[in-house]
Amino acid sequence: MQPTRLVNSEPPRLKPDVRPTIIKAMLPTLVTVAWVITAIGSLQVPDPPETQEILRLERVWNEAHLRGDVAALDALCATDLIVTVPGMKPMSKADILGFWQSGRAKITRY
């Protein structure tokens, strides 16, 4: 038996590499997706009103400490406030207001 000969003796042609074409076609989409992700990450979502109020009160508290404003601190503190500091006895609101009024401690930065 003789081997079978192919009618077309040319070697089979390979398909051109389509990867560069696919990459070129996808590049605008990839750039757009990256831009959208970056834009979403930089959006400023406003805090809920409760959070805004807590942040406002914290600013008032910090400014009152820096100024030594005992009246503002008195207004911010609950009547049943107990302050505990390591190495010191617990202090009531009256104790801590007296401590701030005395000037024995001065807060210079937060």
C-alpha positions, 0 to 999 in steps of 0.5 A, spaced: 500 500 500 502 506 498 502 512 502 496 517 501 498 524 498 495 530 499 492 534 493 494 540 496 502 540 497 502 547 501 503 546 508 497 549 512 497 556 514 497 558 521 492 563 523 495 570 525 495 571 532 489 575 534 491 577 541 494 584 539 487 585 536 483 583 542 488 587 546 487 593 542 480 592 542 479 592 550 484 597 551 479 603 551 474 599 555 480 597 561 482 604 561 474 606 562 473 601 567 480 604 571 477 611 571 470 609 573 474 605 579 478 611 581 472 616 580 468 612 585 474 612 590 474 619 590 467 621 591 465 624 598 459 621 601 456 626 606 456 623 613 449 622 616 447 628 621 448 624 627 456 623 625 456 630 623 453 632 630 458 628 634 464 631 630 461 638 631 461 636 639 468 633 638 471 640 635 467 644 641 470 639 646 477 640 643 477 647 642 474 648 649 480 644 652 485 648 648 482 655 650 481 653 658 473 654 657 470 651 663 463 654 662 463 650 655 466 644 658 461 644 663 455 645 658 458 639 654 459 634 660 453 630 663 451 631 670 453 624 672 460 624 669 465 620 672 472 621 669 477 615 670 485 617 669 490 611 670 494 612 677 488 617 679 482 617 683 475 617 679 473 624 679 466 627 678 464 632 674 465 637 680 472 635 681 474 635 673 471 642 672 475 644 679 481 641 676 480 645 669 478 651 673 485 651 677 489 651 671 493 645 674 493 642 667 493 645 660 492 642 654 496 645 648 494 640 642 490 635 640 
